[in-house]
Amino acid sequence: MRWFHEGVDRLYIEVMRLLIPPLFRSGSISPPLRDHLAALELQMAPLVADRRRYTSTARTLVGDVAAGFRWRPGTNPSCPVLIFHHGLGEVPYDHTFRGIFRGRRPVDAHLVAIRAPFHRSHVDCCRGLASVSHFLAMCAVSVAHIEAVRSAFMARGARGCVVAGISLGGFLTLLHHLTYGTASCYAPLMAGPDFAYTFLSTPCRRLLAPRPAGQSLDLDFSEAFRASDTQRIFPLLARHDVWMPFAHHQAEYAARNVPVAVIDRGHMTGSWAFADLRTHLLGLLEALAHDRLVGKPAK
């Protein structure tokens, strides 16, 4: 069924080409992510036990933006927390989150879904992808937002944190690892540390506006990943993924001897494999709850 999974990915790209304006049409040059992070000023409301949805604001290099999150509480503050980030252009932002965590939970944990800037609507998303600088500002806000939410739950007594995400969210999961490294473990789903490869070397490049020949994108963090402590990284890849090709990203993980869970899906069909994604994430929560994770959890 490889043809089917790859075909769905390719068809989705062609449909999106007809529906959305080209990505980065207003600019393909940007300060690096570290500059976006350094300039960021994030404002997040304190956690309140009976409030489930929050909006946060951030001052960035591209102006003021809004992000958000929702959460489903565990039975007590000391439960571990799982923070999940959606994929690029996923509207509503909690679609995958709800698919994975529908119904009764076999593991008692706080479950949090992060909303990136420019993801309140599809129109909002198109505006946010107008330039590389907007894209990197979005990444910076999400990474800092994940850390702020993690810190808030740890301050309330949570005994550990899993940071996870799918596609773009998986890439941001790894950026949080490289920027803060404070989570107990990380679960990037269908993603690796090199997001530039998706935009430059897969059919997704057809979604981008024309760029000067040879111009790179500051979205490849493979070198930093190889230099990091990867004991607490637990990725999942899709074998027939056209957008995040298995061979490319598996090689990045193999270079650091990081075991990879594999599903026989494509990118889109993998994002619908809620049972497989749930099994992977709940396994990590279960290990965290019973102190069976490899490596030292963050303090």
C-alpha positions in Angstrom: 0.0 0.0 0.0 3.0 2.3 -0.3 1.5 3.8 -3.4 -1.6 4.8 -1.5 0.1 6.5 1.4 2.5 8.4 -0.8 -0.3 9.2 -3.3 -2.4 10.8 -0.5 0.6 13.0 0.5 1.3 14.1 -3.1 -2.4 14.8 -3.8 -2.7 16.9 -0.6 0.2 19.1 -1.8 -1.3 19.6 -5.2 -4.7 20.6 -3.7 -3.0 23.0 -1.3 -1.2 24.6 -4.2 -4.6 25.5 -5.6 -6.1 26.8 -2.3 -3.3 28.8 -0.6 -1.0 31.6 -1.7 2.7 30.6 -2.0 4.6 30.3 1.3 7.3 32.9 2.1 6.0 35.1 -0.8 6.8 38.3 1.2 10.3 37.4 2.1 12.7 34.4 2.4 15.3 36.1 4.5 15.1 36.2 8.3 17.2 36.6 11.4 18.2 33.2 12.8 15.9 31.4 15.4 18.2 32.4 18.2 17.6 36.1 17.5 13.8 35.5 17.4 14.1 33.7 20.8 16.3 36.4 22.3 13.8 39.2 21.3 10.7 37.4 22.5 8.6 38.7 25.3 5.9 36.2 26.3 2.9 36.9 28.5 0.9 33.9 29.9 -1.9 34.0 32.4 -1.4 31.9 35.6 -3.0 28.5 35.6 -6.4 28.3 37.3 -7.8 24.9 38.3 -11.2 25.5 36.7 -10.1 27.3 33.6 -9.4 25.1 30.6 -8.5 27.5 27.7 -5.9 30.2 27.7 -4.7 32.9 25.3 -1.1 34.1 25.6 0.5 37.1 23.9 4.0 37.7 22.6 6.0 40.6 21.4 8.2 39.3 18.6 10.5 40.6 15.8 7.5 40.6 13.5 5.1 42.3 15.9 2.7 41.2 18.6 1.1 37.8 18.1 -1.3 35.6 20.0 -0.9 31.9 21.0 -2.9 29.7 23.3 -3.5 26.3 24.9 -6.2 24.1 26.4 -5.8 21.4 28.9 -7.5 18.4 30.4 -6.5 17.9 34.0 -5.4 14.7 35.8 -6.9 13.8 39.1 -4.4 15.7 41.1 -1.6 18.3 40.6 1.2 15.8 41.0 0.2 13.9 37.9 2.7 14.0 35.0 1.9 16.4 32.2 2.0 15.8 28.4 2.3 18.9 26.2 1.3 18.4 22.6 1.9 20.7 19.6 -0.1 20.5 16.4 1.2 20.3 12.8 1.6 23.2 10.3 -1.7 24.6 9.2 -3.7 22.3 11.5 -7.0 24.1 12.1 -8.5 23.5 14.5 -5.2 23.2 16.3 -6.4 20.4 18.7 -7.8 18.1 16.0 -5.0 15.5 16.3 -4.8 16.0 20.1 -8.5 15.1 20.4 -8.2 12.2 18.0 -5.3 10.7 20.1 -6.7 11.3 23.5 -10.4 10.7 23.0 -12.2 8.6 25.5 -10.9 7.2 28.8 -7.2 7.6 29.6 -5.4 4.5 30.9 -2.7 6.8 32.4 -3.6 9.6 34.8 -2.0 12.8 33.5 -2.6 16.4 32.6 -3.0 16.8 28.8 -2.2 20.1 27.2 -2.7 21.1 23.5 -0.6 24.2 22.4 -1.8 26.6 19.7 0.9 28.3 17.7 0.6 31.9 16.5 -1.3 32.3 13.2 -3.4 29.1 13.8 -6.8 30.6 14.7 -8.0 30.1 11.2 -6.8 29.0 7.7 -6.7 32.7 6.7 -4.7 33.5 9.8 -2.3 30.7 8.9 -1.7 32.0 5.4 -0.8 35.4 6.7 1.6 33.8 9.2 3.4 31.9 6.4 3.9 35.0 4.3 7.6 35.2 5.2 10.4 33.1 6.7 10.7 35.7 9.5 7.0 35.2 10.4 7.6 31.4 10.4 10.6 31.6 12.7 8.8 34.0 15.0 6.0 31.5 15.2 8.5 28.7 16.0 10.2 30.9 18.7 6.8 31.7 20.4 5.8 28.0 20.4 9.1 26.8 21.9 9.0 29.5 24.6 5.3 28.8 25.2 5.9 25.1 25.7 8.5 26.0 28.3 6.3 28.4 30.1 3.4 25.9 30.3 5.8 23.2 31.5 7.2 25.4 34.2 3.7 26.3 35.3 2.7 22.7 35.7 5.9 21.8 37.5 5.3 24.6 39.9 1.9 23.1 40.7 3.6 19.8 41.6 3.6 17.8 38.3 6.2 15.0 38.7 7.4 15.1 35.1 6.7 16.3 31.6 6.5 14.7 28.1 6.8 17.2 25.3 5.4 15.9 22.0 4.1 17.1 18.7 3.3 16.0 15.1 5.0 17.2 11.9 5.8 20.9 12.6 5.0 20.1 16.3 7.6 17.3 16.2 10.2 19.7 14.9 9.3 22.2 17.6 9.5 19.4 20.2 13.2 18.9 19.2 13.8 22.7 19.2 12.5 22.8 22.8 15.0 19.9 23.6 17.8 22.0 22.0 16.8 25.3 23.5 15.8 24.3 27.1 16.2 20.5 27.5 14.0 20.6 30.6 11.3 18.0 29.8 11.5 14.5 31.2 11.3 13.1 27.6 10.5 14.2 24.1 8.3 12.5 21.4 8.7 14.0 18.0 6.1 12.4 15.7 6.8 12.2 12.0 9.5 14.8 12.2 13.2 15.3 12.6 15.7 18.2 13.4 15.9 19.2 9.7 12.7 21.0 8.6 14.5 22.7 5.7 14.7 19.4 3.9 10.9 19.4 3.8 10.7 22.8 2.1 13.7 22.3 -0.2 14.0 18.6 -1.1 10.5 17.1 -1.1 7.4 17.9 -3.2 6.4 20.4 -0.5 8.9 22.8 -2.3 6.1 23.3 -4.8 4.2 25.3 -2.1 7.0 27.9 -1.8 7.3 31.2 -3.7 10.3 31.4 -6.1 13.5 32.1 -4.2 17.0 33.1 -5.4 19.1 30.1 -6.5 21.1 28.5 -3.8 19.4 30.4 -1.0 19.1 28.2 2.1 16.6 28.2 4.9 17.7 28.5 8.5 15.7 25.4 9.6 18.2 22.6 9.7 19.2 21.8 13.3 20.8 18.5 12.6 24.3 19.5 13.7 23.0 20.8 17.0 20.9 17.7 17.5 24.0 15.4 16.9 25.8 17.4 19.6 23.0 17.1 22.1 22.2 14.5 24.8 19.6 12.4 23.0 18.9 9.8 25.7 15.4 11.2 26.3 14.3 11.4 22.6 11.7 8.9 21.5 10.7 9.6 17.9 8.1 8.0 15.7 8.4 8.1 11.8 6.1 7.0 9.0 7.8 4.6 6.5 6.0 6.1 3.4 6.1 9.7 4.4 6.6 12.0 1.4 6.8 15.3 3.4 9.2 14.0 6.2 11.0 11.2 4.3 11.7 8.2 6.4 15.2 7.6 5.1 16.4 11.1 5.7 15.1 11.5 9.2 15.9 8.0 10.3 19.5 8.6 9.3 19.6 11.7 11.6 18.4 9.6 14.5 20.6 6.7 13.7 23.7 9.0 13.8 23.0 9.4 17.5 21.8 5.8 18.1 18.2 7.0 18.8 15.7 4.1 18.4 12.8 5.0 16.2 9.2 3.7 16.3 7.9 3.1 12.8 4.4 3.0 11.3 3.6 1.8 7.8 1.8 5.0 6.8 2.4 8.3 4.9 2.4 11.7 6.4 -1.3 12.4 6.1 -2.4 8.8 6.7 0.0 8.7 9.6 -1.6 11.7 11.2 -4.9 9.8 11.1 -3.4 6.7 12.8 -4.6 7.9 16.2 -4.3 4.4 17.8 -0.6 4.1 16.9 0.2 7.6 18.0 -1.8 7.1 21.3 0.1 3.8 22.0 3.5 5.6 21.5 2.6 8.6 23.8 0.8 6.6 26.5 3.8 4.3 26.7 6.0 7.2 27.5 3.5 8.6 30.1 3.3 5.2 31.7 7.1 4.9 31.9 7.3 8.4 33.3 4.6 7.7 35.9 6.6 4.6 37.1 10.1 6.1 36.8 11.1 3.8 34.0 12.4 6.4 31.5 16.0 6.1 30.3 18.1 9.1 31.3 17.6 11.6 34.0 14.3 13.5 34.0 14.6 17.3 34.2 14.4 18.9 37.6 
